[in-house]
Amino acid sequence: MQALTGLPSGPAIVLCLCVGVRLAQEVVARAPIRVAYLGVDGSGYIVPVDVLSCVLAISGSGLSMGFFWTPFTYIFLHGSVSHLVLNMIGLLAFGPQLQRVFGRGAFWFVFLLGGAIGGIGWALCNGFSSLVPCVGASGAVLALAGAYGVLLPRDEFQLIFPVPLVLKARTLVAVLFALNVIELLFVVSQTAYLAHLFGIAGGIGAGLWLRRRTPHTPIFS
């Protein structure tokens, strides 16, 4: 995979999966098939945009019905092309260097664990009766950012928007966390800010655990 894309295998596989699943979502959404399921109390129902969302997206109601795989599968679904593009930019910003320095297994450990923590934390805060689904790699990507800030805190990132600025990795993670807290409190949006915050926290925790094992050497490679 690295030879074909110029990327380490982990980020390359995630990129291919997310793009492939998004294409599948576009195809399935055009099919004359819709899915509706009752909530745990039988009082309501939800009609997902596509069948894949019903099976793979995470929600409190889905977890209560035994959809135990969704904390990992929701990561690869996206609500729009712009949603996908933004998450893949974040993936490419943090993922390749983490794998190069700490190994392929460490990349997957942070990405999947952080994504799962983000999704489960979001679903628990919404409640097991909630029918609202969550999709997207944001929690997992921000977990990579959180781990990056712990493992490679002095690395610098050149920001272009909203103003040109150079930030160290640890400072960038603090800014990302603060921005999501502010948006959670003051912005009315369908964005799952709680998943972002839980993802960052999960990534920081994973990074601290990895740093205690073997600093700056490949882990689980």
Protein Blocks (a to p, Z undefined) as FASTA:
>chain_A
ZZmnopafklmmmmmmmmmmmmmmmmmmmpccdcddddfkopaccddfbfklmmmmccfk
lmmnopaklmmmmmmpcfbfklmmmmmmmmmmmmmmmmmmnojklmmmmmmmmmmmmmmm
mmmmnopkbcbdcedjklmmmmmmmmmmmmmmmbccddfbfbdcdddfklmmmmmmmmmm
mmmmmpccfbdfklmmmmmmmmmmmmmmmmmmmghiaehZZ
